[in-house]
Amino acid sequence: MTRPPESLLHIDWTACDGRGLCTEILPDLLGRDDWGYPQARASARAPGAGSDVPVPQSRIVARDEAVALCPRLALSLIIRP
């Protein structure tokens, strides 16, 4: 049996202005720092991931919605086989 590809949500903090729409769409994966910028919640954080947040298969639809609706285009996808 093959594993599904790993899905990572990449946050480009240089493009982000901290509006927080992504944190509303993915509250189980993303929280906000003191300045309002998204950050991976401890439960979603992969060691050494930095701005790349692993997304479980059950949250793929919400992930795609967050990327599509980001007003600053600060979110992108990384798919690893």
PDB file of N, CA, C and O in Angstrom:
ATOM      1  N   MET A   1       0.843  -1.185   0.000  1.00  0.00           N
ATOM      2  CA  MET A   1       0.000   0.000   0.000  1.00  0.00           C
ATOM      3  C   MET A   1       0.886   1.245   0.000  1.00  0.00           C
ATOM      4  O   MET A   1       1.832   1.334   0.782  1.00  0.00           O
ATOM      5  N   THR A   2       0.586   2.196  -0.864  1.00  0.00           N
ATOM      6  CA  THR A   2       1.385   3.420  -0.935  1.00  0.00           C
ATOM      7  C   THR A   2       0.806   4.492  -0.033  1.00  0.00           C
ATOM      8  O   THR A   2      -0.405   4.601   0.156  1.00  0.00           O
ATOM      9  N   ARG A   3       1.701   5.266   0.507  1.00  0.00           N
ATOM     10  CA  ARG A   3       1.308   6.400   1.352  1.00  0.00           C
ATOM     11  C   ARG A   3       0.864   7.557   0.482  1.00  0.00           C
ATOM     12  O   ARG A   3       1.407   7.759  -0.604  1.00  0.00           O
ATOM     13  N   PRO A   4      -0.128   8.329   0.950  1.00  0.00           N
ATOM     14  CA  PRO A   4      -0.478   9.541   0.201  1.00  0.00           C
ATOM     15  C   PRO A   4       0.677  10.540   0.284  1.00  0.00           C
ATOM     16  O   PRO A   4       1.452  10.498   1.238  1.00  0.00           O
ATOM     17  N   PRO A   5       0.803  11.421  -0.681  1.00  0.00           N
ATOM     18  CA  PRO A   5       1.891  12.405  -0.639  1.00  0.00           C
ATOM     19  C   PRO A   5       1.757  13.304   0.589  1.00  0.00           C
ATOM     20  O   PRO A   5       0.654  13.594   1.051  1.00  0.00           O
ATOM     21  N   GLU A   6       2.904  13.734   1.101  1.00  0.00           N
ATOM     22  CA  GLU A   6       2.906  14.660   2.233  1.00  0.00           C
ATOM     23  C   GLU A   6       2.555  16.048   1.714  1.00  0.00           C
ATOM     24  O   GLU A   6       3.069  16.495   0.689  1.00  0.00           O
ATOM     25  N   SER A   7       1.683  16.707   2.433  1.00  0.00           N
ATOM     26  CA  SER A   7       1.225  18.037   2.058  1.00  0.00           C
ATOM     27  C   SER A   7       1.713  19.041   3.100  1.00  0.00           C
ATOM     28  O   SER A   7       1.468  18.882   4.296  1.00  0.00           O
ATOM     29  N   LEU A   8       2.404  20.070   2.631  1.00  0.00           N
ATOM     30  CA  LEU A   8       2.885  21.126   3.518  1.00  0.00           C
ATOM     31  C   LEU A   8       2.295  22.456   3.073  1.00  0.00           C
ATOM     32  O   LEU A   8       2.228  22.754   1.880  1.00  0.00           O
ATOM     33  N   LEU A   9       1.875  23.242   4.037  1.00  0.00           N
ATOM     34  CA  LEU A   9       1.407  24.600   3.790  1.00  0.00           C
ATOM     35  C   LEU A   9       2.581  25.525   4.092  1.00  0.00           C
ATOM     36  O   LEU A   9       3.041  25.605   5.231  1.00  0.00           O
ATOM     37  N   HIS A  10       3.061  26.219   3.070  1.00  0.00           N
ATOM     38  CA  HIS A  10       4.194  27.128   3.248  1.00  0.00           C
ATOM     39  C   HIS A  10       3.679  28.543   3.491  1.00  0.00           C
ATOM     40  O   HIS A  10       2.843  29.046   2.742  1.00  0.00           O
ATOM     41  N   ILE A  11       4.185  29.175   4.541  1.00  0.00           N
ATOM     42  CA  ILE A  11       3.817  30.550   4.876  1.00  0.00           C
ATOM     43  C   ILE A  11       4.980  31.470   4.507  1.00  0.00           C
ATOM     44  O   ILE A  11       6.087  31.324   5.026  1.00  0.00           O
ATOM     45  N   ASP A  12       4.722  32.409   3.617  1.00  0.00           N
ATOM     46  CA  ASP A  12       5.723  33.409   3.233  1.00  0.00           C
ATOM     47  C   ASP A  12       5.479  34.637   4.112  1.00  0.00           C
ATOM     48  O   ASP A  12       4.653  35.492   3.792  1.00  0.00           O
ATOM     49  N   TRP A  13       6.205  34.705   5.210  1.00  0.00           N
ATOM     50  CA  TRP A  13       5.982  35.795   6.161  1.00  0.00           C
ATOM     51  C   TRP A  13       6.335  37.159   5.581  1.00  0.00           C
ATOM     52  O   TRP A  13       5.856  38.175   6.084  1.00  0.00           O
ATOM     53  N   THR A  14       7.156  37.210   4.540  1.00  0.00           N
ATOM     54  CA  THR A  14       7.479  38.510   3.935  1.00  0.00           C
ATOM     55  C   THR A  14       6.307  39.051   3.121  1.00  0.00           C
ATOM     56  O   THR A  14       6.197  40.262   2.931  1.00  0.00           O
ATOM     57  N   ALA A  15       5.435  38.174   2.641  1.00  0.00           N
ATOM     58  CA  ALA A  15       4.253  38.607   1.885  1.00  0.00           C
ATOM     59  C   ALA A  15       3.046  38.818   2.793  1.00  0.00           C
ATOM     60  O   ALA A  15       2.150  39.592   2.459  1.00  0.00           O
ATOM     61  N   CYS A  16       3.016  38.143   3.926  1.00  0.00           N
ATOM     62  CA  CYS A  16       1.866  38.169   4.836  1.00  0.00           C
ATOM     63  C   CYS A  16       1.751  39.526   5.541  1.00  0.00           C
ATOM     64  O   CYS A  16       2.752  40.150   5.894  1.00  0.00           O
ATOM     65  N   ASP A  17       0.502  39.962   5.736  1.00  0.00           N
ATOM     66  CA  ASP A  17       0.306  41.180   6.532  1.00  0.00           C
ATOM     67  C   ASP A  17      -0.514  40.900   7.791  1.00  0.00           C
ATOM     68  O   ASP A  17      -0.986  41.831   8.444  1.00  0.00           O
ATOM     69  N   GLY A  18      -0.682  39.630   8.130  1.00  0.00           N
ATOM     70  CA  GLY A  18      -1.300  39.262   9.402  1.00  0.00           C
ATOM     71  C   GLY A  18      -2.797  39.453   9.482  1.00  0.00           C
ATOM     72  O   GLY A  18      -3.313  39.703  10.572  1.00  0.00           O
ATOM     73  N   ARG A  19      -3.510  39.349   8.394  1.00  0.00           N
ATOM     74  CA  ARG A  19      -4.972  39.507   8.429  1.00  0.00           C
ATOM     75  C   ARG A  19      -5.645  38.369   9.189  1.00  0.00           C
ATOM     76  O   ARG A  19      -6.670  38.580   9.838  1.00  0.00           O
ATOM     77  N   GLY A  20      -5.077  37.164   9.117  1.00  0.00           N
ATOM     78  CA  GLY A  20      -5.566  36.054   9.936  1.00  0.00           C
ATOM     79  C   GLY A  20      -6.640  35.177   9.324  1.00  0.00           C
ATOM     80  O   GLY A  20      -7.193  34.320  10.014  1.00  0.00           O
ATOM     81  N   LEU A  21      -6.951  35.364   8.049  1.00  0.00           N
ATOM     82  CA  LEU A  21      -7.965  34.529   7.423  1.00  0.00           C
ATOM     83  C   LEU A  21      -7.560  33.058   7.474  1.00  0.00           C
ATOM     84  O   LEU A  21      -8.405  32.198   7.723  1.00  0.00           O
ATOM     85  N   CYS A  22      -6.304  32.761   7.245  1.00  0.00           N
ATOM     86  CA  CYS A  22      -5.844  31.373   7.266  1.00  0.00           C
ATOM     87  C   CYS A  22      -6.007  30.751   8.658  1.00  0.00           C
ATOM     88  O   CYS A  22      -6.295  29.560   8.778  1.00  0.00           O
ATOM     89  N   THR A  23      -5.824  31.551   9.697  1.00  0.00           N
ATOM     90  CA  THR A  23      -5.981  31.015  11.049  1.00  0.00           C
ATOM     91  C   THR A  23      -7.447  30.745  11.379  1.00  0.00           C
ATOM     92  O   THR A  23      -7.751  29.915  12.235  1.00  0.00           O
ATOM     93  N   GLU A  24      -8.345  31.440  10.706  1.00  0.00           N
ATOM     94  CA  GLU A  24      -9.778  31.176  10.888  1.00  0.00           C
ATOM     95  C   GLU A  24     -10.203  29.920  10.137  1.00  0.00           C
ATOM     96  O   GLU A  24     -11.067  29.178  10.603  1.00  0.00           O
ATOM     97  N   ILE A  25      -9.602  29.682   8.978  1.00  0.00           N
ATOM     98  CA  ILE A  25      -9.933  28.509   8.177  1.00  0.00           C
ATOM     99  C   ILE A  25      -9.285  27.249   8.739  1.00  0.00           C
ATOM    100  O   ILE A  25      -9.879  26.173   8.679  1.00  0.00           O
ATOM    101  N   LEU A  26      -8.085  27.366   9.280  1.00  0.00           N
ATOM    102  CA  LEU A  26      -7.333  26.226   9.813  1.00  0.00           C
ATOM    103  C   LEU A  26      -6.956  26.434  11.288  1.00  0.00           C
ATOM    104  O   LEU A  26      -5.773  26.402  11.628  1.00  0.00           O
ATOM    105  N   PRO A  27      -7.941  26.644  12.161  1.00  0.00           N
ATOM    106  CA  PRO A  27      -7.613  26.952  13.562  1.00  0.00           C
ATOM    107  C   PRO A  27      -6.925  25.805  14.295  1.00  0.00           C
ATOM    108  O   PRO A  27      -6.227  26.033  15.283  1.00  0.00           O
ATOM    109  N   ASP A  28      -7.114  24.578  13.822  1.00  0.00           N
ATOM    110  CA  ASP A  28      -6.456  23.448  14.453  1.00  0.00           C
ATOM    111  C   ASP A  28      -4.979  23.338  14.085  1.00  0.00           C
ATOM    112  O   ASP A  28      -4.216  22.673  14.785  1.00  0.00           O
ATOM    113  N   LEU A  29      -4.568  23.986  12.990  1.00  0.00           N
ATOM    114  CA  LEU A  29      -3.186  23.937  12.536  1.00  0.00           C
ATOM    115  C   LEU A  29      -2.424  25.228  12.755  1.00  0.00           C
ATOM    116  O   LEU A  29      -1.215  25.211  12.990  1.00  0.00           O
ATOM    117  N   LEU A  30      -3.139  26.368  12.677  1.00  0.00           N
ATOM    118  CA  LEU A  30      -2.477  27.670  12.741  1.00  0.00           C
ATOM    119  C   LEU A  30      -3.018  28.538  13.870  1.00  0.00           C
ATOM    120  O   LEU A  30      -4.227  28.637  14.079  1.00  0.00           O
ATOM    121  N   GLY A  31      -2.108  29.152  14.580  1.00  0.00           N
ATOM    122  CA  GLY A  31      -2.454  30.168  15.565  1.00  0.00           C
ATOM    123  C   GLY A  31      -1.844  31.480  15.092  1.00  0.00           C
ATOM    124  O   GLY A  31      -1.330  31.571  13.977  1.00  0.00           O
ATOM    125  N   ARG A  32      -1.906  32.491  15.948  1.00  0.00           N
ATOM    126  CA  ARG A  32      -1.331  33.792  15.598  1.00  0.00           C
ATOM    127  C   ARG A  32      -0.298  34.187  16.640  1.00  0.00           C
ATOM    128  O   ARG A  32      -0.466  33.930  17.832  1.00  0.00           O
ATOM    129  N   ASP A  33       0.777  34.819  16.170  1.00  0.00           N
ATOM    130  CA  ASP A  33       1.779  35.295  17.118  1.00  0.00           C
ATOM    131  C   ASP A  33       1.333  36.645  17.688  1.00  0.00           C
ATOM    132  O   ASP A  33       0.221  37.098  17.416  1.00  0.00           O
ATOM    133  N   ASP A  34       2.183  37.274  18.462  1.00  0.00           N
ATOM    134  CA  ASP A  34       1.827  38.537  19.121  1.00  0.00           C
ATOM    135  C   ASP A  34       1.524  39.671  18.141  1.00  0.00           C
ATOM    136  O   ASP A  34       0.862  40.641  18.508  1.00  0.00           O
ATOM    137  N   TRP A  35       1.997  39.560  16.905  1.00  0.00           N
ATOM    138  CA  TRP A  35       1.784  40.590  15.893  1.00  0.00           C
ATOM    139  C   TRP A  35       0.685  40.210  14.897  1.00  0.00           C
ATOM    140  O   TRP A  35       0.416  40.953  13.953  1.00  0.00           O
ATOM    141  N   GLY A  36       0.055  39.061  15.107  1.00  0.00           N
ATOM    142  CA  GLY A  36      -1.042  38.624  14.249  1.00  0.00           C
ATOM    143  C   GLY A  36      -0.649  37.728  13.089  1.00  0.00           C
ATOM    144  O   GLY A  36      -1.506  37.330  12.300  1.00  0.00           O
ATOM    145  N   TYR A  37       0.618  37.406  12.971  1.00  0.00           N
ATOM    146  CA  TYR A  37       1.069  36.560  11.870  1.00  0.00           C
ATOM    147  C   TYR A  37       0.816  35.080  12.184  1.00  0.00           C
ATOM    148  O   TYR A  37       0.897  34.666  13.340  1.00  0.00           O
ATOM    149  N   PRO A  38       0.507  34.283  11.145  1.00  0.00           N
ATOM    150  CA  PRO A  38       0.227  32.869  11.381  1.00  0.00           C
ATOM    151  C   PRO A  38       1.477  32.097  11.785  1.00  0.00           C
ATOM    152  O   PRO A  38       2.587  32.385  11.337  1.00  0.00           O
ATOM    153  N   GLN A  39       1.262  31.120  12.633  1.00  0.00           N
ATOM    154  CA  GLN A  39       2.334  30.211  13.015  1.00  0.00           C
ATOM    155  C   GLN A  39       1.714  28.854  13.301  1.00  0.00           C
ATOM    156  O   GLN A  39       0.554  28.758  13.703  1.00  0.00           O
ATOM    157  N   ALA A  40       2.494  27.817  13.091  1.00  0.00           N
ATOM    158  CA  ALA A  40       1.999  26.466  13.336  1.00  0.00           C
ATOM    159  C   ALA A  40       1.728  26.279  14.817  1.00  0.00           C
ATOM    160  O   ALA A  40       2.538  26.659  15.663  1.00  0.00           O
ATOM    161  N   ARG A  41       0.587  25.692  15.121  1.00  0.00           N
ATOM    162  CA  ARG A  41       0.306  25.321  16.508  1.00  0.00           C
ATOM    163  C   ARG A  41       1.276  24.221  16.900  1.00  0.00           C
ATOM    164  O   ARG A  41       1.748  23.474  16.042  1.00  0.00           O
ATOM    165  N   ALA A  42       1.576  24.114  18.174  1.00  0.00           N
ATOM    166  CA  ALA A  42       2.528  23.113  18.652  1.00  0.00           C
ATOM    167  C   ALA A  42       2.135  21.706  18.213  1.00  0.00           C
ATOM    168  O   ALA A  42       3.000  20.891  17.894  1.00  0.00           O
ATOM    169  N   SER A  43       0.826  21.415  18.195  1.00  0.00           N
ATOM    170  CA  SER A  43       0.364  20.084  17.811  1.00  0.00           C
ATOM    171  C   SER A  43       0.568  19.811  16.321  1.00  0.00           C
ATOM    172  O   SER A  43       0.598  18.652  15.909  1.00  0.00           O
ATOM    173  N   ALA A  44       0.706  20.857  15.513  1.00  0.00           N
ATOM    174  CA  ALA A  44       0.861  20.698  14.066  1.00  0.00           C
ATOM    175  C   ALA A  44       2.301  20.898  13.610  1.00  0.00           C
ATOM    176  O   ALA A  44       2.622  20.659  12.445  1.00  0.00           O
ATOM    177  N   ARG A  45       3.153  21.325  14.501  1.00  0.00           N
ATOM    178  CA  ARG A  45       4.515  21.696  14.137  1.00  0.00           C
ATOM    179  C   ARG A  45       5.388  20.455  13.940  1.00  0.00           C
ATOM    180  O   ARG A  45       5.424  19.564  14.789  1.00  0.00           O
ATOM    181  N   ALA A  46       6.073  20.414  12.833  1.00  0.00           N
ATOM    182  CA  ALA A  46       7.050  19.367  12.585  1.00  0.00           C
ATOM    183  C   ALA A  46       8.420  19.896  12.999  1.00  0.00           C
ATOM    184  O   ALA A  46       8.712  21.072  12.780  1.00  0.00           O
ATOM    185  N   PRO A  47       9.260  19.061  13.588  1.00  0.00           N
ATOM    186  CA  PRO A  47      10.584  19.534  13.991  1.00  0.00           C
ATOM    187  C   PRO A  47      11.347  20.132  12.813  1.00  0.00           C
ATOM    188  O   PRO A  47      11.469  19.501  11.763  1.00  0.00           O
ATOM    189  N   GLY A  48      11.850  21.326  12.985  1.00  0.00           N
ATOM    190  CA  GLY A  48      12.639  21.990  11.966  1.00  0.00           C
ATOM    191  C   GLY A  48      11.845  22.488  10.773  1.00  0.00           C
ATOM    192  O   GLY A  48      12.432  22.861   9.758  1.00  0.00           O
ATOM    193  N   ALA A  49      10.506  22.504  10.874  1.00  0.00           N
ATOM    194  CA  ALA A  49       9.676  22.870   9.733  1.00  0.00           C
ATOM    195  C   ALA A  49       9.681  24.368   9.456  1.00  0.00           C
ATOM    196  O   ALA A  49       9.514  24.776   8.307  1.00  0.00           O
ATOM    197  N   GLY A  50       9.865  25.186  10.466  1.00  0.00           N
ATOM    198  CA  GLY A  50       9.860  26.631  10.249  1.00  0.00           C
ATOM    199  C   GLY A  50       8.534  27.116   9.697  1.00  0.00           C
ATOM    200  O   GLY A  50       7.516  27.083  10.389  1.00  0.00           O
ATOM    201  N   SER A  51       8.545  27.564   8.461  1.00  0.00           N
ATOM    202  CA  SER A  51       7.337  28.121   7.863  1.00  0.00           C
ATOM    203  C   SER A  51       6.531  27.095   7.070  1.00  0.00           C
ATOM    204  O   SER A  51       5.570  27.460   6.392  1.00  0.00           O
ATOM    205  N   ASP A  52       6.906  25.825   7.143  1.00  0.00           N
ATOM    206  CA  ASP A  52       6.189  24.758   6.441  1.00  0.00           C
ATOM    207  C   ASP A  52       5.396  23.929   7.452  1.00  0.00           C
ATOM    208  O   ASP A  52       5.966  23.282   8.331  1.00  0.00           O
ATOM    209  N   VAL A  53       4.068  23.963   7.309  1.00  0.00           N
ATOM    210  CA  VAL A  53       3.164  23.305   8.264  1.00  0.00           C
ATOM    211  C   VAL A  53       2.573  22.053   7.621  1.00  0.00           C
ATOM    212  O   VAL A  53       1.902  22.149   6.593  1.00  0.00           O
ATOM    213  N   PRO A  54       2.813  20.873   8.213  1.00  0.00           N
ATOM    214  CA  PRO A  54       2.219  19.652   7.676  1.00  0.00           C
ATOM    215  C   PRO A  54       0.689  19.710   7.781  1.00  0.00           C
ATOM    216  O   PRO A  54       0.142  20.160   8.788  1.00  0.00           O
ATOM    217  N   VAL A  55       0.014  19.250   6.732  1.00  0.00           N
ATOM    218  CA  VAL A  55      -1.448  19.261   6.696  1.00  0.00           C
ATOM    219  C   VAL A  55      -1.941  17.821   6.548  1.00  0.00           C
ATOM    220  O   VAL A  55      -1.610  17.150   5.570  1.00  0.00           O
ATOM    221  N   PRO A  56      -2.729  17.344   7.513  1.00  0.00           N
ATOM    222  CA  PRO A  56      -3.256  15.977   7.395  1.00  0.00           C
ATOM    223  C   PRO A  56      -4.261  15.863   6.250  1.00  0.00           C
ATOM    224  O   PRO A  56      -4.873  16.853   5.851  1.00  0.00           O
ATOM    225  N   GLN A  57      -4.426  14.648   5.726  1.00  0.00           N
ATOM    226  CA  GLN A  57      -5.348  14.402   4.622  1.00  0.00           C
ATOM    227  C   GLN A  57      -6.759  14.902   4.929  1.00  0.00           C
ATOM    228  O   GLN A  57      -7.471  15.338   4.024  1.00  0.00           O
ATOM    229  N   SER A  58      -7.163  14.842   6.183  1.00  0.00           N
ATOM    230  CA  SER A  58      -8.515  15.262   6.560  1.00  0.00           C
ATOM    231  C   SER A  58      -8.735  16.768   6.425  1.00  0.00           C
ATOM    232  O   SER A  58      -9.875  17.229   6.490  1.00  0.00           O
ATOM    233  N   ARG A  59      -7.669  17.539   6.239  1.00  0.00           N
ATOM    234  CA  ARG A  59      -7.778  19.006   6.173  1.00  0.00           C
ATOM    235  C   ARG A  59      -7.403  19.568   4.800  1.00  0.00           C
ATOM    236  O   ARG A  59      -7.159  20.767   4.668  1.00  0.00           O
ATOM    237  N   ILE A  60      -7.355  18.707   3.779  1.00  0.00           N
ATOM    238  CA  ILE A  60      -6.945  19.134   2.442  1.00  0.00           C
ATOM    239  C   ILE A  60      -7.885  20.192   1.858  1.00  0.00           C
ATOM    240  O   ILE A  60      -7.420  21.164   1.263  1.00  0.00           O
ATOM    241  N   VAL A  61      -9.187  20.019   2.017  1.00  0.00           N
ATOM    242  CA  VAL A  61     -10.152  20.985   1.464  1.00  0.00           C
ATOM    243  C   VAL A  61      -9.955  22.352   2.128  1.00  0.00           C
ATOM    244  O   VAL A  61      -9.933  23.374   1.441  1.00  0.00           O
ATOM    245  N   ALA A  62      -9.813  22.378   3.450  1.00  0.00           N
ATOM    246  CA  ALA A  62      -9.601  23.644   4.162  1.00  0.00           C
ATOM    247  C   ALA A  62      -8.255  24.258   3.776  1.00  0.00           C
ATOM    248  O   ALA A  62      -8.147  25.478   3.647  1.00  0.00           O
ATOM    249  N   ARG A  63      -7.238  23.432   3.593  1.00  0.00           N
ATOM    250  CA  ARG A  63      -5.919  23.924   3.162  1.00  0.00           C
ATOM    251  C   ARG A  63      -6.032  24.639   1.829  1.00  0.00           C
ATOM    252  O   ARG A  63      -5.518  25.745   1.663  1.00  0.00           O
ATOM    253  N   ASP A  64      -6.716  23.997   0.868  1.00  0.00           N
ATOM    254  CA  ASP A  64      -6.875  24.596  -0.455  1.00  0.00           C
ATOM    255  C   ASP A  64      -7.666  25.902  -0.387  1.00  0.00           C
ATOM    256  O   ASP A  64      -7.369  26.850  -1.113  1.00  0.00           O
ATOM    257  N   GLU A  65      -8.668  25.946   0.482  1.00  0.00           N
ATOM    258  CA  GLU A  65      -9.463  27.165   0.665  1.00  0.00           C
ATOM    259  C   GLU A  65      -8.596  28.289   1.225  1.00  0.00           C
ATOM    260  O   GLU A  65      -8.680  29.427   0.761  1.00  0.00           O
ATOM    261  N   ALA A  66      -7.770  27.979   2.214  1.00  0.00           N
ATOM    262  CA  ALA A  66      -6.901  28.998   2.815  1.00  0.00           C
ATOM    263  C   ALA A  66      -5.934  29.565   1.779  1.00  0.00           C
ATOM    264  O   ALA A  66      -5.724  30.777   1.722  1.00  0.00           O
ATOM    265  N   VAL A  67      -5.349  28.697   0.965  1.00  0.00           N
ATOM    266  CA  VAL A  67      -4.412  29.160  -0.071  1.00  0.00           C
ATOM    267  C   VAL A  67      -5.141  30.039  -1.082  1.00  0.00           C
ATOM    268  O   VAL A  67      -4.643  31.101  -1.456  1.00  0.00           O
ATOM    269  N   ALA A  68      -6.311  29.605  -1.524  1.00  0.00           N
ATOM    270  CA  ALA A  68      -7.063  30.340  -2.545  1.00  0.00           C
ATOM    271  C   ALA A  68      -7.555  31.701  -2.046  1.00  0.00           C
ATOM    272  O   ALA A  68      -7.641  32.650  -2.825  1.00  0.00           O
ATOM    273  N   LEU A  69      -7.876  31.801  -0.761  1.00  0.00           N
ATOM    274  CA  LEU A  69      -8.462  33.028  -0.230  1.00  0.00           C
ATOM    275  C   LEU A  69      -7.464  33.991   0.408  1.00  0.00           C
ATOM    276  O   LEU A  69      -7.846  35.088   0.814  1.00  0.00           O
ATOM    277  N   CYS A  70      -6.200  33.605   0.504  1.00  0.00           N
ATOM    278  CA  CYS A  70      -5.208  34.496   1.116  1.00  0.00           C
ATOM    279  C   CYS A  70      -5.096  35.779   0.298  1.00  0.00           C
ATOM    280  O   CYS A  70      -4.700  35.731  -0.866  1.00  0.00           O
ATOM    281  N   PRO A  71      -5.438  36.930   0.892  1.00  0.00           N
ATOM    282  CA  PRO A  71      -5.447  38.185   0.128  1.00  0.00           C
ATOM    283  C   PRO A  71      -4.050  38.655  -0.291  1.00  0.00           C
ATOM    284  O   PRO A  71      -3.928  39.452  -1.221  1.00  0.00           O
ATOM    285  N   ARG A  72      -3.016  38.185   0.364  1.00  0.00           N
ATOM    286  CA  ARG A  72      -1.651  38.613   0.043  1.00  0.00           C
ATOM    287  C   ARG A  72      -0.855  37.542  -0.690  1.00  0.00           C
ATOM    288  O   ARG A  72       0.336  37.721  -0.942  1.00  0.00           O
ATOM    289  N   LEU A  73      -1.508  36.416  -1.040  1.00  0.00           N
ATOM    290  CA  LEU A  73      -0.850  35.304  -1.720  1.00  0.00           C
ATOM    291  C   LEU A  73       0.382  34.825  -0.942  1.00  0.00           C
ATOM    292  O   LEU A  73       1.406  34.472  -1.526  1.00  0.00           O
ATOM    293  N   ALA A  74       0.257  34.823   0.379  1.00  0.00           N
ATOM    294  CA  ALA A  74       1.364  34.452   1.246  1.00  0.00           C
ATOM    295  C   ALA A  74       1.402  32.962   1.560  1.00  0.00           C
ATOM    296  O   ALA A  74       2.313  32.499   2.246  1.00  0.00           O
ATOM    297  N   LEU A  75       0.424  32.206   1.066  1.00  0.00           N
ATOM    298  CA  LEU A  75       0.387  30.768   1.308  1.00  0.00           C
ATOM    299  C   LEU A  75       0.594  30.019   0.007  1.00  0.00           C
ATOM    300  O   LEU A  75       0.087  30.420  -1.041  1.00  0.00           O
ATOM    301  N   SER A  76       1.336  28.939   0.079  1.00  0.00           N
ATOM    302  CA  SER A  76       1.518  28.078  -1.084  1.00  0.00           C
ATOM    303  C   SER A  76       1.625  26.642  -0.591  1.00  0.00           C
ATOM    304  O   SER A  76       1.752  26.377   0.604  1.00  0.00           O
ATOM    305  N   LEU A  77       1.569  25.729  -1.548  1.00  0.00           N
ATOM    306  CA  LEU A  77       1.601  24.312  -1.224  1.00  0.00           C
ATOM    307  C   LEU A  77       2.927  23.689  -1.624  1.00  0.00           C
ATOM    308  O   LEU A  77       3.533  24.038  -2.637  1.00  0.00           O
ATOM    309  N   ILE A  78       3.344  22.769  -0.800  1.00  0.00           N
ATOM    310  CA  ILE A  78       4.482  21.923  -1.132  1.00  0.00           C
ATOM    311  C   ILE A  78       3.971  20.501  -1.018  1.00  0.00           C
ATOM    312  O   ILE A  78       3.514  20.085   0.047  1.00  0.00           O
ATOM    313  N   ILE A  79       4.045  19.755  -2.107  1.00  0.00           N
ATOM    314  CA  ILE A  79       3.606  18.364  -2.103  1.00  0.00           C
ATOM    315  C   ILE A  79       4.837  17.493  -2.292  1.00  0.00           C
ATOM    316  O   ILE A  79       5.563  17.632  -3.276  1.00  0.00           O
ATOM    317  N   ARG A  80       5.064  16.596  -1.344  1.00  0.00           N
ATOM    318  CA  ARG A  80       6.209  15.685  -1.427  1.00  0.00           C
ATOM    319  C   ARG A  80       5.704  14.263  -1.558  1.00  0.00           C
ATOM    320  O   ARG A  80       4.813  13.846  -0.818  1.00  0.00           O
ATOM    321  N   PRO A  81       6.272  13.510  -2.504  1.00  0.00           N
ATOM    322  CA  PRO A  81       5.831  12.113  -2.672  1.00  0.00           C
ATOM    323  C   PRO A  81       6.182  11.249  -1.479  1.00  0.00           C
ATOM    324  O   PRO A  81       5.878  10.056  -1.470  1.00  0.00           O
TER     325      PRO A  81
END
